[in-house]
Amino acid sequence: MSRNTFLYFSFLFLAIVVEASAQTLSEARKLYEEGKYEQAKPVFQRYVKQVPNNGNYNLWYGVCCLHTNNAQTAIDCLEKAVQKRVPSGQFWLGQAYDRVYRYEDAISTFEDYISELKHRRRSTQEADSLMALFRAHLRMLKGVERVCIIDSFVVDKAHFLEAYKLSPQTGHLYPYKEYFPMSEKEGSTVYENELGNKIYYGEIMPNGIQHIFTSTQLLEEWSPGLPLVGNWTDSVNIAYPFLMSDGLTLYYASEGKSSLGGYDIFVTRYNTNNDSFLRSENVGMPFNSPYNDYMYVIDEYNNLGWFASDRYQPDGRVCIYVFIPNPIKQVYNYEQMDKENLRSLAAIHSLKDTWSDSILVNEALTRLHKIDPMFDDKKRRHSFSFIIDDMHTYHEETDFHSLQALALFQQYIQIQKVLQQQYSKLEDLRISYNLASPEKRRQMASAILDIENRLSQLENKIKQIVKQVRNTEISVIKEK
């Protein structure tokens, strides 16, 4: 083969490869513009691996990750895009920070973004609206409720109401289609009061929007369903109602501009003076998240609360959280708390982090076991629940892709056991301390202080290991 012929075929081959690569990127860009992020994501991921410092590739891949519930990876990529000064990088990075509760970072990023827009004489309307949301979310983070979440279990979303084991004094919950089998309409759930003579239910209206209706039994017939009257200005698709035993306090879920994301849980109260419901309030964190949170119920007879959330869950699955209701809302001190710890509490990354009183937890678990004999069977379906990131929650050791991450996780489990033993020992000492004489108390004080210091060290160690497990596992997941 002559040199010229060889060069000709070499250039031809190179042109074909370049053209094929360009087509692939072009197709991914087209999918991206159409909002088909799941299909476009693998192509951009490949390009980011090939050219990790390319600002545009990081932007496109980051946006795809953000839209497919992988916010942490999105942040890693979008931060690179912003460093490379890619247009719209700050716009998406701020939203990614918002998704992982880093609201101060989101606000700071958008302050720079809005300043840049003004410098270029461009509209800031959309950015201003998002900035207002970030500020509202930050206010919500500053008011995270100090609530004890005793347990959780994952169930099929289609049958999630079966997980709510309520006392008869609390009333009953039904899927809409089960309660209205002959209805041609669609809806979410039905709440029937303890007397069985009044119902509240979410139903889709002719305009496609869902609203809450109520009906009362009159002799042997039910009154026509009437939509609840109230100030629903900030609410869209109002559903999943539950009325407290006082007959005045209504919890429900809805979408809208006051929502963190998807469905949020709200509370409103009935105004007897004008026969309508007052302006509702978002119940805040940790009950609400950037995902769908709904069906908030309080069983006053058993002193247990329930709510559902699809945070960190795959399609078709939902997590049911069980908590101890607070008689009066108490919040964490935002100014004095470690921000990463507070974000973890807001996102419910660890149930045990919410346990401030082991006696109350054990008593609540005992009540839960009594009303739900199958509870232990549900828990045995999974060995554990460990959140890796927004897309991955592990339940078995075989879920791990990294042997190093698995080894760290096993170390975490061992320290957790030691921590629980120390907590029990401290609880026993405190009980003995309260019953002891002044002299005995002086002798016991140093032992209590020693255990408290040891617990603090163990808790810090656990936080470090959890971070190492997640970072190690995520790095391996990214390679796959």
FIPAFI-128100 format. One record per residue (C-alpha): x, y, z; residue in one letter. Coordinates in Angstrom, 2 decimals. Layout:
<pts>
<pt <X,Y,Z>,'a'>
...
</pts>
This chain:
<pts>
<pt <0.00,0.00,0.00>,'m'>
<pt <1.43,3.39,-0.96>,'s'>
<pt <2.02,6.04,1.66>,'r'>
<pt <-0.66,8.30,0.11>,'n'>
<pt <-3.20,5.46,0.10>,'t'>
<pt <-2.40,4.66,3.73>,'f'>
<pt <-2.84,8.30,4.72>,'l'>
<pt <-6.12,8.46,2.78>,'y'>
<pt <-7.61,5.49,4.63>,'f'>
<pt <-6.23,6.73,7.93>,'s'>
<pt <-7.92,10.11,7.51>,'f'>
<pt <-11.09,8.42,6.26>,'l'>
<pt <-11.17,6.17,9.33>,'f'>
<pt <-10.57,9.16,11.61>,'l'>
<pt <-13.36,11.09,9.91>,'a'>
<pt <-15.77,8.19,10.39>,'i'>
<pt <-14.88,7.92,14.09>,'v'>
<pt <-15.23,11.66,14.64>,'v'>
<pt <-18.52,11.74,12.75>,'e'>
<pt <-19.87,8.79,14.77>,'a'>
<pt <-18.81,10.45,18.03>,'s'>
<pt <-20.35,13.74,16.98>,'a'>
<pt <-23.59,11.97,16.08>,'q'>
<pt <-23.72,10.33,19.50>,'t'>
<pt <-23.16,13.64,21.26>,'l'>
<pt <-25.62,15.34,18.95>,'s'>
<pt <-28.28,12.74,19.72>,'e'>
<pt <-27.65,13.14,23.44>,'a'>
<pt <-27.96,16.92,23.11>,'r'>
<pt <-31.27,16.49,21.29>,'k'>
<pt <-32.58,14.20,24.04>,'l'>
<pt <-31.33,16.70,26.60>,'y'>
<pt <-33.18,19.57,24.95>,'e'>
<pt <-36.34,17.42,24.90>,'e'>
<pt <-36.02,16.78,28.62>,'g'>
<pt <-35.24,13.07,28.16>,'k'>
<pt <-32.48,13.13,30.73>,'y'>
<pt <-32.46,9.42,31.55>,'e'>
<pt <-31.70,8.50,27.91>,'q'>
<pt <-29.13,11.26,27.45>,'a'>
<pt <-27.32,10.61,30.74>,'k'>
<pt <-25.13,7.59,29.74>,'p'>
<pt <-23.69,9.40,26.72>,'v'>
<pt <-22.73,12.48,28.75>,'f'>
<pt <-21.30,10.27,31.49>,'q'>
<pt <-19.03,8.64,28.94>,'r'>
<pt <-17.84,12.00,27.65>,'y'>
<pt <-17.16,13.26,31.20>,'v'>
<pt <-14.99,10.19,31.83>,'k'>
<pt <-13.08,10.82,28.62>,'q'>
<pt <-12.60,14.56,29.18>,'v'>
<pt <-13.23,15.16,32.92>,'p'>
<pt <-12.40,18.87,32.82>,'n'>
<pt <-14.70,19.80,29.93>,'n'>
<pt <-17.16,22.35,31.29>,'g'>
<pt <-20.01,21.62,28.85>,'n'>
<pt <-19.86,17.86,29.36>,'y'>
<pt <-19.97,18.35,33.12>,'n'>
<pt <-22.91,20.72,32.79>,'l'>
<pt <-24.99,18.37,30.64>,'w'>
<pt <-24.18,15.31,32.72>,'y'>
<pt <-24.78,17.23,35.96>,'g'>
<pt <-28.21,18.42,34.83>,'v'>
<pt <-29.12,14.85,33.82>,'c'>
<pt <-28.04,13.60,37.26>,'c'>
<pt <-30.07,16.32,38.96>,'l'>
<pt <-33.19,15.35,37.02>,'h'>
<pt <-32.69,11.64,37.77>,'t'>
<pt <-32.38,12.07,41.55>,'n'>
<pt <-28.60,11.87,41.85>,'n'>
<pt <-28.02,15.31,43.30>,'a'>
<pt <-24.59,14.73,44.85>,'q'>
<pt <-23.05,13.61,41.55>,'t'>
<pt <-24.79,16.58,39.93>,'a'>
<pt <-23.07,18.93,42.37>,'i'>
<pt <-19.63,17.47,41.65>,'d'>
<pt <-20.12,18.03,37.91>,'c'>
<pt <-21.88,21.38,38.09>,'l'>
<pt <-19.19,22.82,40.36>,'e'>
<pt <-16.68,22.03,37.59>,'k'>
<pt <-18.99,23.64,35.03>,'a'>
<pt <-19.17,26.80,37.15>,'v'>
<pt <-15.38,26.83,37.54>,'q'>
<pt <-15.16,26.73,33.74>,'k'>
<pt <-17.68,29.60,33.61>,'r'>
<pt <-20.15,27.65,31.50>,'v'>
<pt <-23.34,29.70,30.99>,'p'>
<pt <-26.25,28.48,33.17>,'s'>
<pt <-23.88,26.50,35.39>,'g'>
<pt <-24.81,28.56,38.46>,'q'>
<pt <-28.51,28.23,37.61>,'f'>
<pt <-28.34,24.45,37.86>,'w'>
<pt <-25.77,24.27,40.66>,'l'>
<pt <-27.98,26.36,42.94>,'g'>
<pt <-30.86,23.95,42.37>,'q'>
<pt <-28.60,20.96,43.07>,'a'>
<pt <-27.50,22.52,46.38>,'y'>
<pt <-31.16,23.07,47.19>,'d'>
<pt <-31.91,19.39,46.60>,'r'>
<pt <-29.40,18.30,49.29>,'v'>
<pt <-30.46,20.94,51.85>,'y'>
<pt <-27.40,23.16,51.25>,'r'>
<pt <-29.59,26.24,51.11>,'y'>
<pt <-26.97,28.81,52.10>,'e'>
<pt <-24.78,27.57,49.25>,'d'>
<pt <-27.77,27.72,46.90>,'a'>
<pt <-28.49,31.32,47.92>,'i'>
<pt <-24.84,32.36,47.59>,'s'>
<pt <-24.62,30.75,44.12>,'t'>
<pt <-27.78,32.50,42.96>,'f'>
<pt <-26.65,35.86,44.30>,'e'>
<pt <-23.67,35.61,41.93>,'d'>
<pt <-25.92,34.31,39.14>,'y'>
<pt <-28.45,37.15,39.50>,'i'>
<pt <-25.64,39.71,39.66>,'s'>
<pt <-24.26,38.29,36.41>,'e'>
<pt <-27.71,38.42,34.77>,'l'>
<pt <-28.13,42.06,35.77>,'k'>
<pt <-24.66,42.88,34.43>,'h'>
<pt <-25.69,41.38,31.08>,'r'>
<pt <-29.06,43.21,31.22>,'r'>
<pt <-31.01,39.93,31.18>,'r'>
<pt <-34.25,39.07,32.97>,'s'>
<pt <-33.87,37.84,36.55>,'t'>
<pt <-37.51,36.87,37.01>,'q'>
<pt <-36.99,33.08,37.05>,'e'>
<pt <-33.84,33.37,39.17>,'a'>
<pt <-35.62,35.67,41.64>,'d'>
<pt <-38.46,33.14,42.03>,'s'>
<pt <-36.01,30.31,42.71>,'l'>
<pt <-34.07,32.50,45.13>,'m'>
<pt <-37.28,33.13,47.07>,'a'>
<pt <-37.78,29.35,47.28>,'l'>
<pt <-34.23,28.80,48.53>,'f'>
<pt <-34.76,31.40,51.24>,'r'>
<pt <-38.05,29.77,52.23>,'a'>
<pt <-36.33,26.37,52.38>,'h'>
<pt <-33.56,27.84,54.55>,'l'>
<pt <-36.18,29.18,56.96>,'r'>
<pt <-37.63,25.68,57.06>,'m'>
<pt <-34.20,24.18,57.81>,'l'>
<pt <-33.86,26.62,60.69>,'k'>
<pt <-37.04,25.12,62.15>,'g'>
<pt <-36.41,21.36,61.84>,'v'>
<pt <-38.65,19.67,64.38>,'e'>
<pt <-36.98,17.64,67.10>,'r'>
<pt <-39.05,14.51,66.54>,'v'>
<pt <-38.27,10.92,67.53>,'c'>
<pt <-38.71,8.58,64.54>,'i'>
<pt <-38.79,5.10,66.05>,'i'>
<pt <-38.77,3.02,62.87>,'d'>
<pt <-39.46,2.76,59.15>,'s'>
<pt <-40.20,0.10,56.58>,'f'>
<pt <-40.44,0.03,52.81>,'v'>
<pt <-43.65,-1.22,51.13>,'v'>
<pt <-45.29,-1.29,47.72>,'d'>
<pt <-46.79,2.11,46.98>,'k'>
<pt <-49.94,0.51,45.55>,'a'>
<pt <-50.78,-0.98,48.99>,'h'>
<pt <-49.06,1.47,51.33>,'f'>
<pt <-52.18,2.08,53.47>,'l'>
<pt <-51.98,-1.51,54.72>,'e'>
<pt <-48.94,-0.42,56.75>,'a'>
<pt <-51.06,2.02,58.80>,'y'>
<pt <-52.30,-0.04,61.76>,'k'>
<pt <-54.55,2.45,63.53>,'l'>
<pt <-56.67,2.06,66.63>,'s'>
<pt <-60.47,2.11,66.05>,'p'>
<pt <-60.59,5.35,68.06>,'q'>
<pt <-58.51,7.02,65.36>,'t'>
<pt <-60.71,6.06,62.41>,'g'>
<pt <-59.98,4.18,59.20>,'h'>
<pt <-58.05,4.72,55.97>,'l'>
<pt <-59.04,3.29,52.58>,'y'>
<pt <-57.80,3.53,48.99>,'p'>
<pt <-60.26,5.60,46.95>,'y'>
<pt <-61.17,2.74,44.59>,'k'>
<pt <-61.79,0.35,47.48>,'e'>
<pt <-64.21,2.76,49.15>,'y'>
<pt <-65.91,3.84,45.90>,'f'>
<pt <-65.71,0.68,43.74>,'p'>
<pt <-68.53,1.81,41.42>,'m'>
<pt <-67.25,5.35,40.90>,'s'>
<pt <-65.95,6.34,37.48>,'e'>
<pt <-63.85,9.04,39.09>,'k'>
<pt <-60.30,8.75,40.39>,'e'>
<pt <-58.87,9.75,43.73>,'g'>
<pt <-56.19,9.09,46.34>,'s'>
<pt <-57.37,8.02,49.79>,'t'>
<pt <-60.44,8.13,52.03>,'v'>
<pt <-60.42,8.88,55.75>,'y'>
<pt <-63.46,7.71,57.73>,'e'>
<pt <-63.88,9.05,61.27>,'n'>
<pt <-64.12,6.78,64.32>,'e'>
<pt <-67.95,6.92,64.32>,'l'>
<pt <-68.12,5.88,60.67>,'g'>
<pt <-70.51,8.72,59.85>,'n'>
<pt <-68.20,11.17,58.08>,'k'>
<pt <-65.56,10.82,55.40>,'i'>
<pt <-62.90,13.03,53.82>,'y'>
<pt <-61.39,12.01,50.52>,'y'>
<pt <-59.18,13.23,47.69>,'g'>
<pt <-60.92,13.18,44.30>,'e'>
<pt <-59.87,14.39,40.87>,'i'>
<pt <-62.21,17.08,39.54>,'m'>
<pt <-63.18,17.54,35.84>,'p'>
<pt <-60.36,20.08,35.41>,'n'>
<pt <-57.83,17.37,36.31>,'g'>
<pt <-56.94,18.91,39.69>,'i'>
<pt <-57.41,16.86,42.85>,'q'>
<pt <-59.29,18.35,45.82>,'h'>
<pt <-60.59,17.14,49.19>,'i'>
<pt <-64.29,16.41,49.49>,'f'>
<pt <-66.40,15.49,52.50>,'t'>
<pt <-69.63,13.56,52.95>,'s'>
<pt <-71.82,12.88,56.01>,'t'>
<pt <-74.12,9.97,56.71>,'q'>
<pt <-77.74,11.08,57.16>,'l'>
<pt <-79.87,8.21,58.48>,'l'>
<pt <-79.09,5.43,55.98>,'e'>
<pt <-77.89,7.65,53.14>,'e'>
<pt <-74.76,9.66,52.51>,'w'>
<pt <-74.89,13.33,51.55>,'s'>
<pt <-73.42,14.34,48.17>,'p'>
<pt <-69.68,14.96,48.35>,'g'>
<pt <-68.89,18.64,48.89>,'l'>
<pt <-65.47,20.22,48.30>,'p'>
<pt <-63.84,21.62,51.43>,'l'>
<pt <-63.95,25.40,51.60>,'v'>
<pt <-60.78,27.14,52.68>,'g'>
<pt <-57.77,29.25,51.77>,'n'>
<pt <-55.98,26.91,49.35>,'w'>
<pt <-54.16,29.64,47.40>,'t'>
<pt <-50.72,28.03,47.58>,'d'>
<pt <-51.96,24.45,47.19>,'s'>
<pt <-52.36,22.32,44.07>,'v'>
<pt <-53.69,18.74,43.98>,'n'>
<pt <-54.94,18.60,47.57>,'i'>
<pt <-55.18,14.98,48.73>,'a'>
<pt <-54.45,12.38,51.45>,'y'>
<pt <-56.67,13.92,54.18>,'p'>
<pt <-56.67,13.00,57.87>,'f'>
<pt <-58.79,14.73,60.53>,'l'>
<pt <-57.72,14.72,64.18>,'m'>
<pt <-60.15,13.60,66.86>,'s'>
<pt <-60.83,17.25,67.78>,'d'>
<pt <-62.77,17.49,64.51>,'g'>
<pt <-60.93,20.72,63.66>,'l'>
<pt <-57.33,19.90,62.74>,'t'>
<pt <-56.88,18.61,59.21>,'l'>
<pt <-53.65,17.23,57.78>,'y'>
<pt <-53.33,16.76,54.03>,'y'>
<pt <-50.72,16.72,51.26>,'a'>
<pt <-50.47,18.93,48.22>,'s'>
<pt <-48.14,20.27,45.57>,'e'>
<pt <-47.63,23.97,44.98>,'g'>
<pt <-45.26,26.85,45.49>,'k'>
<pt <-45.14,26.30,49.27>,'s'>
<pt <-43.91,22.75,48.75>,'s'>
<pt <-40.29,21.65,49.10>,'l'>
<pt <-40.81,19.36,46.13>,'g'>
<pt <-43.59,17.09,44.93>,'g'>
<pt <-46.21,16.53,47.62>,'y'>
<pt <-45.66,18.16,51.02>,'d'>
<pt <-47.66,17.67,54.21>,'i'>
<pt <-49.73,20.63,55.41>,'f'>
<pt <-51.99,21.34,58.36>,'v'>
<pt <-55.03,23.59,58.60>,'t'>
<pt <-57.81,24.14,61.14>,'r'>
<pt <-61.54,24.49,60.80>,'y'>
<pt <-63.00,27.93,61.50>,'n'>
<pt <-66.47,27.44,63.00>,'t'>
<pt <-67.28,31.13,62.54>,'n'>
<pt <-67.40,30.98,58.73>,'n'>
<pt <-67.64,27.22,58.12>,'d'>
<pt <-64.31,27.01,56.29>,'s'>
<pt <-60.68,26.03,56.85>,'f'>
<pt <-57.98,28.56,57.72>,'l'>
<pt <-54.85,29.22,55.70>,'r'>
<pt <-52.71,26.08,55.86>,'s'>
<pt <-49.14,25.73,57.13>,'e'>
<pt <-46.36,23.49,55.85>,'n'>
<pt <-45.48,21.10,58.72>,'v'>
<pt <-41.83,21.48,57.76>,'g'>
<pt <-38.85,19.18,58.13>,'m'>
<pt <-38.13,16.34,58.70>,'p'>
<pt <-41.63,15.34,57.56>,'f'>
<pt <-41.25,17.12,54.23>,'n'>
<pt <-38.43,16.76,51.72>,'s'>
<pt <-37.60,17.49,48.06>,'p'>
<pt <-39.53,14.28,47.26>,'y'>
<pt <-43.17,13.23,47.78>,'n'>
<pt <-44.32,13.18,51.42>,'d'>
<pt <-47.93,12.49,52.35>,'y'>
<pt <-50.57,10.66,54.44>,'m'>
<pt <-49.67,12.13,57.81>,'y'>
<pt <-51.68,10.45,60.56>,'v'>
<pt <-51.60,10.70,64.37>,'i'>
<pt <-53.05,7.90,66.46>,'d'>
<pt <-53.65,9.69,69.76>,'e'>
<pt <-54.83,6.50,71.46>,'y'>
<pt <-51.47,4.75,70.84>,'n'>
<pt <-49.44,7.98,70.80>,'n'>
<pt <-47.88,7.10,67.44>,'l'>
<pt <-47.64,9.03,64.19>,'g'>
<pt <-47.23,7.81,60.62>,'w'>
<pt <-46.31,9.36,57.29>,'f'>
<pt <-45.24,8.11,53.87>,'a'>
<pt <-42.36,9.30,51.71>,'s'>
<pt <-40.74,8.16,48.47>,'d'>
<pt <-37.40,9.80,49.38>,'r'>
<pt <-34.50,7.50,48.42>,'y'>
<pt <-36.94,4.87,47.11>,'q'>
<pt <-37.18,3.25,43.65>,'p'>
<pt <-40.33,3.60,41.55>,'d'>
<pt <-43.30,1.76,43.00>,'g'>
<pt <-41.92,1.71,46.56>,'r'>
<pt <-42.55,4.02,49.49>,'v'>
<pt <-41.10,4.28,53.00>,'c'>
<pt <-43.46,4.44,55.98>,'i'>
<pt <-42.00,6.33,58.95>,'y'>
<pt <-43.38,5.83,62.47>,'v'>
<pt <-42.75,8.57,65.03>,'f'>
<pt <-43.73,9.78,68.49>,'i'>
<pt <-45.94,12.89,68.13>,'p'>
<pt <-44.85,15.96,70.06>,'n'>
<pt <-47.49,17.61,72.25>,'p'>
<pt <-45.72,20.92,71.55>,'i'>
<pt <-43.44,21.48,68.58>,'k'>
<pt <-39.75,21.67,69.53>,'q'>
<pt <-37.03,22.58,67.04>,'v'>
<pt <-33.26,22.14,66.88>,'y'>
<pt <-31.04,25.15,67.49>,'n'>
<pt <-29.83,26.08,64.00>,'y'>
<pt <-27.16,28.51,65.16>,'e'>
<pt <-25.50,26.10,67.60>,'q'>
<pt <-25.74,22.87,65.60>,'m'>
<pt <-23.29,21.40,63.13>,'d'>
<pt <-24.90,22.12,59.75>,'k'>
<pt <-24.10,18.73,58.24>,'e'>
<pt <-25.68,17.03,61.25>,'n'>
<pt <-28.77,19.22,60.98>,'l'>
<pt <-29.14,18.46,57.26>,'r'>
<pt <-28.86,14.76,58.09>,'s'>
<pt <-31.64,15.08,60.68>,'l'>
<pt <-33.81,17.04,58.24>,'a'>
<pt <-33.36,14.37,55.56>,'a'>
<pt <-33.78,11.46,58.04>,'i'>
<pt <-30.50,9.83,57.12>,'h'>
<pt <-30.37,8.01,60.45>,'s'>
<pt <-33.33,7.12,62.67>,'l'>
<pt <-31.10,6.59,65.70>,'k'>
<pt <-29.84,10.16,65.49>,'d'>
<pt <-33.39,11.23,66.44>,'t'>
<pt <-33.44,9.05,69.59>,'w'>
<pt <-32.82,11.31,72.57>,'s'>
<pt <-34.60,9.05,75.07>,'d'>
<pt <-34.15,5.28,74.71>,'s'>
<pt <-36.93,4.56,77.24>,'i'>
<pt <-39.51,6.45,75.17>,'l'>
<pt <-38.29,4.68,72.02>,'v'>
<pt <-38.61,1.22,73.57>,'n'>
<pt <-42.06,2.02,74.94>,'e'>
<pt <-43.20,3.29,71.53>,'a'>
<pt <-41.80,0.19,69.78>,'l'>
<pt <-43.69,-1.99,72.26>,'t'>
<pt <-46.93,-0.17,71.41>,'r'>
<pt <-46.19,-0.57,67.71>,'l'>
<pt <-45.59,-4.31,68.09>,'h'>
<pt <-48.88,-4.72,69.95>,'k'>
<pt <-50.99,-3.05,67.28>,'i'>
<pt <-49.07,-4.62,64.37>,'d'>
<pt <-48.13,-8.27,65.10>,'p'>
<pt <-46.63,-8.57,61.59>,'m'>
<pt <-44.25,-5.66,62.25>,'f'>
<pt <-41.27,-7.90,63.00>,'d'>
<pt <-41.87,-9.88,59.80>,'d'>
<pt <-41.77,-6.66,57.80>,'k'>
<pt <-38.49,-5.69,59.41>,'k'>
<pt <-36.95,-9.09,58.75>,'r'>
<pt <-37.38,-8.63,55.01>,'r'>
<pt <-34.29,-6.44,55.12>,'h'>
<pt <-31.15,-6.91,57.18>,'s'>
<pt <-30.73,-3.14,57.45>,'f'>
<pt <-31.39,0.15,55.67>,'s'>
<pt <-28.34,2.26,54.80>,'f'>
<pt <-28.63,5.31,52.52>,'i'>
<pt <-25.73,5.73,50.08>,'i'>
<pt <-27.15,8.64,48.07>,'d'>
<pt <-30.43,9.86,46.60>,'d'>
<pt <-30.60,6.87,44.27>,'m'>
<pt <-29.22,4.02,46.40>,'h'>
<pt <-30.45,2.58,49.69>,'t'>
<pt <-28.82,-0.74,50.68>,'y'>
<pt <-30.56,-3.50,52.63>,'h'>
<pt <-28.09,-6.39,52.30>,'e'>
<pt <-24.29,-6.63,52.38>,'e'>
<pt <-24.45,-8.07,48.86>,'t'>
<pt <-25.71,-4.66,47.67>,'d'>
<pt <-22.22,-3.17,48.06>,'f'>
<pt <-20.06,-2.86,44.95>,'h'>
<pt <-16.91,-1.89,46.85>,'s'>
<pt <-15.23,-4.38,49.19>,'l'>
<pt <-13.55,-1.47,50.96>,'q'>
<pt <-16.90,0.24,51.52>,'a'>
<pt <-18.35,-3.06,52.81>,'l'>
<pt <-15.47,-3.45,55.27>,'a'>
<pt <-16.03,0.11,56.50>,'l'>
<pt <-19.76,-0.59,56.81>,'f'>
<pt <-19.10,-3.69,58.92>,'q'>
<pt <-16.88,-1.55,61.15>,'q'>
<pt <-19.76,0.95,61.40>,'y'>
<pt <-22.14,-1.85,62.51>,'i'>
<pt <-19.74,-2.97,65.24>,'q'>
<pt <-19.34,0.55,66.60>,'i'>
<pt <-23.12,1.00,66.49>,'q'>
<pt <-23.48,-2.05,68.73>,'k'>
<pt <-20.92,-0.69,71.18>,'v'>
<pt <-22.66,2.69,71.09>,'l'>
<pt <-26.03,1.11,71.89>,'q'>
<pt <-24.49,-0.83,74.79>,'q'>
<pt <-22.97,2.35,76.16>,'q'>
<pt <-26.29,4.18,75.83>,'y'>
<pt <-28.01,1.41,77.81>,'s'>
<pt <-25.28,1.52,80.45>,'k'>
<pt <-25.59,5.31,80.70>,'l'>
<pt <-29.37,5.04,81.04>,'e'>
<pt <-29.01,2.55,83.90>,'d'>
<pt <-26.47,4.78,85.61>,'l'>
<pt <-28.73,7.81,85.33>,'r'>
<pt <-31.64,5.89,86.86>,'i'>
<pt <-29.41,4.72,89.72>,'s'>
<pt <-28.05,8.26,90.10>,'y'>
<pt <-31.56,9.68,90.61>,'n'>
<pt <-32.23,7.15,93.38>,'l'>
<pt <-28.81,7.43,95.08>,'a'>
<pt <-27.73,9.39,98.13>,'s'>
<pt <-25.73,12.62,97.71>,'p'>
<pt <-22.49,10.81,98.59>,'e'>
<pt <-23.17,8.02,96.12>,'k'>
<pt <-24.05,10.58,93.44>,'r'>
<pt <-20.65,12.23,93.81>,'r'>
<pt <-19.02,8.84,93.27>,'q'>
<pt <-21.17,8.09,90.22>,'m'>
<pt <-20.77,11.50,88.57>,'a'>
<pt <-17.31,10.77,87.15>,'s'>
<pt <-18.46,7.43,85.70>,'a'>
<pt <-21.41,9.12,83.99>,'i'>
<pt <-19.15,11.87,82.64>,'l'>
<pt <-16.68,9.25,81.37>,'d'>
<pt <-19.41,7.37,79.45>,'i'>
<pt <-20.79,10.62,78.01>,'e'>
<pt <-17.31,11.51,76.70>,'n'>
<pt <-16.92,8.02,75.27>,'r'>
<pt <-20.32,8.29,73.57>,'l'>
<pt <-19.35,11.62,72.04>,'s'>
<pt <-16.16,10.09,70.64>,'q'>
<pt <-18.05,7.07,69.26>,'l'>
<pt <-20.68,9.28,67.63>,'e'>
<pt <-17.99,11.35,65.92>,'n'>
<pt <-16.25,8.16,64.80>,'k'>
<pt <-19.51,6.81,63.36>,'i'>
<pt <-20.11,10.03,61.40>,'k'>
<pt <-16.62,9.80,59.90>,'q'>
<pt <-17.08,6.14,58.95>,'i'>
<pt <-20.52,6.74,57.42>,'v'>
<pt <-19.03,9.50,55.27>,'k'>
<pt <-16.17,7.18,54.23>,'q'>
<pt <-18.60,4.37,53.36>,'v'>
<pt <-20.70,6.64,51.17>,'r'>
<pt <-17.77,8.33,49.42>,'n'>
<pt <-16.00,5.00,48.76>,'t'>
<pt <-19.14,3.29,47.45>,'e'>
<pt <-20.22,6.28,45.33>,'i'>
<pt <-16.80,6.44,43.64>,'s'>
<pt <-17.19,2.78,42.60>,'v'>
<pt <-20.80,3.28,41.45>,'i'>
<pt <-19.65,6.16,39.21>,'k'>
<pt <-17.17,3.84,37.51>,'e'>
<pt <-19.87,1.36,36.52>,'k'>
</pts>
